[in-house]
């Protein structure tokens, strides 16, 4: 970089016709211009400029050096431009992680984004565990629920509301609860990743009601809880986007619809240093706009 700077000073000195003119163009001291020119002449062992009190002129060696400097600076500018284009245009591989419960929706988003940026390869990793983004080289992780790792930055995308649901077969056998307190008489599927797995919260008219539930099946998988509810194993709190089709087709029935069962936040999590990459920045902006619409479909 020091060589490029010296070449730049030399070219401006030649074109301005004086040290003071070059200093004004570059916004540096006249003495700094003089030092750069002297350093170039010492490095190459030739005089590049003839100096008089009123005028500067190129020596034969200086003319050759000037023409070469023009070409070198033009090439350096072209390289800088190409690198800048790479920074602004997504290329390479984007590694995205997300929970299996959101796999279908996330896969659709990944496909849509890759079509918008065909030079980009996307690796989608689905896992219910919270992955170590630094160790596994993950660029963006979509997380649903609660965040703990303070080393990462999270952008809130939207909230996924939860509802209570059960299969018609279970309700026919055990009856349908009409209020939260009646849940203590039912088999509840316990999701161990909730902040309070055995205590469910209900909200109505700005009033909160906490119910201590019981259940003999516990799981840390939303997919497993969904399957258990479909099979008639009990009552489960599941994000609405996962069961919309089941509710429409009658495979599941929503319980206590007049109560708010809370929600889980959907976040895009990333490392600060990676956000500067176009592929990461554009993907996060893209899903910020698309997820809400996708969950409503």
C-alpha positions as CSV (number, residue, x, y, z in Angstrom):
1,X,0.0,0.0,0.0
2,X,2.9,2.4,0.7
3,X,4.2,1.7,-2.9
4,X,0.7,2.6,-4.3
5,X,0.6,5.7,-2.2
6,X,4.0,6.8,-3.5
7,X,3.0,6.2,-7.1
8,X,-0.1,8.2,-6.6
9,X,1.9,11.1,-5.2
10,X,4.3,10.9,-8.1
11,X,1.5,11.0,-10.7
12,X,-0.2,13.9,-9.1
13,X,3.1,15.8,-8.8
14,X,3.7,15.3,-12.5
15,X,0.2,16.3,-13.5
16,X,0.1,19.3,-11.1
17,X,3.5,20.5,-12.2
18,X,4.7,21.2,-8.7
19,X,5.0,19.8,-5.2
20,X,2.7,22.4,-3.8
21,X,0.1,21.6,-6.5
22,X,0.2,17.9,-5.7
23,X,0.0,18.6,-2.0
24,X,-3.2,20.6,-2.5
25,X,-4.8,17.9,-4.7
26,X,-4.0,15.2,-2.2
27,X,-4.7,17.2,1.0
28,X,-1.2,16.5,2.5
29,X,1.8,18.7,3.4
30,X,4.2,19.8,0.6
31,X,7.1,18.3,2.7
32,X,5.3,14.9,2.6
33,X,5.1,15.1,-1.3
34,X,8.8,15.9,-1.3
35,X,9.6,12.9,0.9
36,X,7.6,10.5,-1.2
37,X,9.4,11.6,-4.4
38,X,12.8,11.4,-2.8
39,X,12.0,7.9,-1.5
40,X,11.1,6.7,-5.0
41,X,14.3,8.2,-6.5
42,X,16.4,6.6,-3.8
43,X,14.7,3.2,-4.2
44,X,15.2,3.1,-8.0
45,X,18.6,4.9,-8.0
46,X,17.6,7.4,-10.7
47,X,16.4,11.0,-10.8
48,X,12.8,11.1,-11.9
49,X,12.2,14.9,-11.9
50,X,14.2,17.9,-12.9
51,X,13.6,20.6,-10.3
52,X,13.9,24.3,-10.8
53,X,12.5,27.1,-8.7
54,X,9.5,27.5,-10.9
55,X,9.0,24.3,-12.8
56,X,9.3,20.5,-12.7
57,X,10.0,18.4,-15.7
58,X,10.4,14.6,-16.2
59,X,13.7,13.0,-16.9
60,X,13.9,10.2,-19.4
61,X,13.7,7.7,-16.6
62,X,10.9,9.7,-15.0
63,X,8.8,9.6,-18.2
64,X,9.1,5.8,-18.4
65,X,8.2,5.6,-14.7
66,X,5.2,8.0,-15.1
67,X,3.7,5.9,-17.9
68,X,4.2,2.7,-15.9
69,X,2.7,4.3,-12.8
70,X,-0.4,5.3,-14.8
71,X,-0.9,1.6,-15.9
72,X,-0.3,0.2,-12.4
73,X,-2.7,2.6,-10.7
74,X,-5.4,1.9,-13.3
75,X,-5.0,-1.9,-12.7
76,X,-5.1,-1.4,-8.9
77,X,-8.3,0.6,-9.3
78,X,-9.8,-2.1,-11.4
79,X,-8.9,-4.8,-8.8
80,X,-10.5,-2.7,-6.1
81,X,-13.6,-2.3,-8.2
82,X,-13.9,-6.1,-8.8
83,X,-13.4,-6.8,-5.1
84,X,-16.1,-4.3,-4.2
85,X,-18.5,-6.0,-6.7
86,X,-17.8,-9.3,-5.0
87,X,-18.7,-7.8,-1.6
88,X,-22.0,-6.5,-3.0
89,X,-22.9,-9.6,-5.0
90,X,-23.6,-12.8,-3.1
91,X,-21.2,-15.6,-4.1
92,X,-19.6,-18.6,-2.5
93,X,-21.4,-20.7,0.0
94,X,-24.0,-19.5,2.6
95,X,-24.5,-21.9,5.6
96,X,-27.9,-21.6,7.2
97,X,-29.1,-23.5,10.2
98,X,-32.6,-23.9,11.6
99,X,-34.8,-26.2,13.7
100,X,-36.4,-29.2,12.1
101,X,-39.9,-27.9,13.0
102,X,-39.3,-24.9,10.6
103,X,-37.7,-27.0,7.9
104,X,-40.4,-26.9,5.3
105,X,-40.8,-23.2,5.5
106,X,-37.1,-22.5,5.7
107,X,-36.4,-24.8,2.7
108,X,-38.9,-22.8,0.7
109,X,-37.2,-19.5,1.7
110,X,-33.7,-20.9,0.9
111,X,-34.9,-22.0,-2.6
112,X,-36.4,-18.6,-3.3
113,X,-33.3,-16.8,-2.2
114,X,-31.0,-19.0,-4.2
115,X,-33.1,-18.4,-7.4
116,X,-32.6,-14.6,-6.8
117,X,-28.8,-15.2,-6.5
118,X,-27.9,-18.1,-8.8
119,X,-24.1,-17.6,-8.2
120,X,-24.7,-18.6,-4.5
121,X,-24.6,-22.1,-3.1
122,X,-26.7,-22.6,0.1
123,X,-26.1,-25.3,2.7
124,X,-29.2,-25.8,4.9
125,X,-28.6,-27.6,8.2
126,X,-31.7,-28.6,10.2
127,X,-31.3,-29.6,13.8
128,X,-33.4,-29.2,17.0
129,X,-30.3,-28.6,19.1
130,X,-28.8,-25.1,19.3
131,X,-25.7,-25.3,17.1
132,X,-22.4,-23.6,17.9
133,X,-22.3,-21.2,15.0
134,X,-18.6,-20.3,15.5
135,X,-17.3,-23.9,15.6
136,X,-19.6,-25.1,12.8
137,X,-19.0,-22.1,10.5
138,X,-22.7,-21.2,10.3
139,X,-23.4,-17.8,8.7
140,X,-27.1,-17.4,9.8
141,X,-29.1,-19.5,12.2
142,X,-32.9,-19.2,12.4
143,X,-34.0,-19.8,16.0
144,X,-37.5,-20.1,17.4
145,X,-37.8,-19.5,21.2
146,X,-35.3,-18.1,23.6
147,X,-31.8,-16.9,23.0
148,X,-28.9,-17.4,25.4
149,X,-25.6,-16.9,23.6
150,X,-24.5,-13.2,24.1
151,X,-21.6,-13.5,21.7
152,X,-24.1,-13.5,18.8
153,X,-26.4,-10.8,17.4
154,X,-30.1,-11.6,16.8
155,X,-32.6,-9.8,14.7
156,X,-36.2,-10.3,15.7
157,X,-38.1,-11.4,12.6
158,X,-41.6,-12.0,14.0
159,X,-43.5,-14.0,16.7
160,X,-45.1,-17.4,16.2
161,X,-48.2,-17.8,18.2
162,X,-48.8,-21.0,20.1
163,X,-52.2,-22.8,20.4
164,X,-53.4,-25.8,22.4
165,X,-54.6,-28.7,20.3
166,X,-55.5,-32.3,20.4
167,X,-56.8,-35.0,18.1
168,X,-60.6,-35.7,17.8
169,X,-59.9,-39.3,19.0
170,X,-58.3,-38.0,22.2
171,X,-61.1,-35.6,22.9
172,X,-63.7,-38.2,22.2
173,X,-62.1,-40.4,24.8
174,X,-61.1,-37.9,27.5
175,X,-63.5,-35.0,26.9
176,X,-62.7,-31.4,26.0
177,X,-61.4,-28.8,28.6
178,X,-63.5,-25.7,28.7
179,X,-61.0,-23.7,30.9
180,X,-57.3,-23.9,31.7
181,X,-57.8,-25.3,35.2
182,X,-59.4,-28.4,33.7
183,X,-56.0,-29.3,32.1
184,X,-54.9,-30.9,35.3
185,X,-57.3,-33.7,34.5
186,X,-55.7,-34.4,31.1
187,X,-52.7,-35.9,29.6
188,X,-50.4,-33.1,28.4
189,X,-47.4,-33.6,26.1
190,X,-44.6,-31.8,27.8
191,X,-42.1,-29.8,25.7
192,X,-38.9,-29.7,27.7
193,X,-37.5,-26.7,25.9
194,X,-40.1,-24.3,27.2
195,X,-39.0,-21.9,30.0
196,X,-41.4,-23.7,32.4
197,X,-42.2,-27.1,30.8
198,X,-44.7,-28.2,33.5
199,X,-46.3,-24.8,34.0
200,X,-48.4,-23.4,31.2
201,X,-49.3,-19.7,31.0
202,X,-52.7,-18.4,29.7
203,X,-53.7,-14.8,29.1
204,X,-57.2,-13.4,28.8
205,X,-58.4,-9.8,29.3
206,X,-54.9,-8.9,30.5
207,X,-55.1,-11.5,33.2
208,X,-52.6,-14.3,33.5
209,X,-53.4,-17.8,34.7
210,X,-50.6,-20.4,35.4
211,X,-51.5,-24.0,35.4
212,X,-49.4,-26.9,36.7
213,X,-49.9,-29.6,34.1
214,X,-49.0,-33.3,34.2
215,X,-48.0,-35.7,31.5
216,X,-46.1,-39.0,31.0
217,X,-44.6,-38.1,27.7
218,X,-41.9,-35.5,27.5
219,X,-39.9,-34.4,24.4
220,X,-37.5,-31.8,23.2
221,X,-38.7,-32.1,19.6
222,X,-41.5,-30.0,18.2
223,X,-41.9,-32.5,15.3
224,X,-42.3,-35.3,17.9
225,X,-44.8,-33.3,19.9
226,X,-46.8,-32.6,16.7
227,X,-46.8,-36.4,15.8
228,X,-47.8,-37.3,19.4
229,X,-50.8,-34.9,19.3
230,X,-51.9,-36.4,15.9
231,X,-51.7,-39.9,17.3
232,X,-54.0,-39.0,20.3
233,X,-51.3,-39.1,23.0
234,X,-52.6,-35.9,24.6
235,X,-52.9,-32.1,24.5
236,X,-49.9,-30.1,23.2
237,X,-49.0,-26.4,22.8
238,X,-47.8,-26.0,19.2
239,X,-47.0,-23.1,17.0
240,X,-49.9,-22.3,14.8
241,X,-47.9,-22.4,11.5
242,X,-47.2,-26.1,12.2
243,X,-50.8,-27.2,12.6
244,X,-52.8,-24.9,10.2
245,X,-53.4,-27.7,7.7
246,X,-54.3,-30.2,10.5
247,X,-56.9,-27.7,11.9
248,X,-58.4,-27.2,8.4
249,X,-58.5,-31.0,7.7
250,X,-59.9,-31.9,11.1
251,X,-56.9,-34.0,12.2
252,X,-56.4,-31.6,15.2
253,X,-58.8,-29.3,17.1
254,X,-57.9,-26.1,18.8
255,X,-58.7,-25.9,22.5
256,X,-59.4,-22.9,24.6
257,X,-59.4,-20.5,21.6
258,X,-60.4,-17.5,23.7
259,X,-57.2,-17.7,25.6
260,X,-53.7,-16.5,24.5
261,X,-51.2,-19.3,25.0
262,X,-48.2,-17.1,24.4
263,X,-45.8,-17.1,21.5
264,X,-42.2,-17.9,20.5
265,X,-40.0,-15.3,18.8
266,X,-38.4,-16.1,15.5
267,X,-34.9,-14.7,15.2
268,X,-32.1,-14.5,12.7
269,X,-28.9,-15.0,14.6
270,X,-25.5,-14.2,13.1
271,X,-21.9,-13.3,14.0
272,X,-21.2,-9.6,13.8
273,X,-18.2,-9.9,11.5
274,X,-20.1,-12.0,9.0
275,X,-22.9,-9.5,8.6
276,X,-20.5,-7.4,6.5
277,X,-20.7,-10.1,3.8
278,X,-23.3,-9.5,1.1
279,X,-24.6,-13.0,1.2
280,X,-25.4,-12.8,5.0
281,X,-26.8,-9.2,4.9
282,X,-29.0,-9.8,1.9
283,X,-30.3,-13.2,3.3
284,X,-31.3,-11.7,6.6
285,X,-33.0,-8.7,4.9
286,X,-34.8,-11.2,2.6
287,X,-36.2,-13.4,5.4
288,X,-37.2,-10.4,7.4
289,X,-39.6,-9.5,4.6
290,X,-40.7,-13.0,3.7
291,X,-41.3,-15.0,6.9
292,X,-44.3,-13.2,8.1
293,X,-46.0,-13.6,4.7
294,X,-45.0,-17.3,4.6
295,X,-46.5,-18.0,8.0
296,X,-49.8,-16.5,7.0
297,X,-50.1,-18.7,3.9
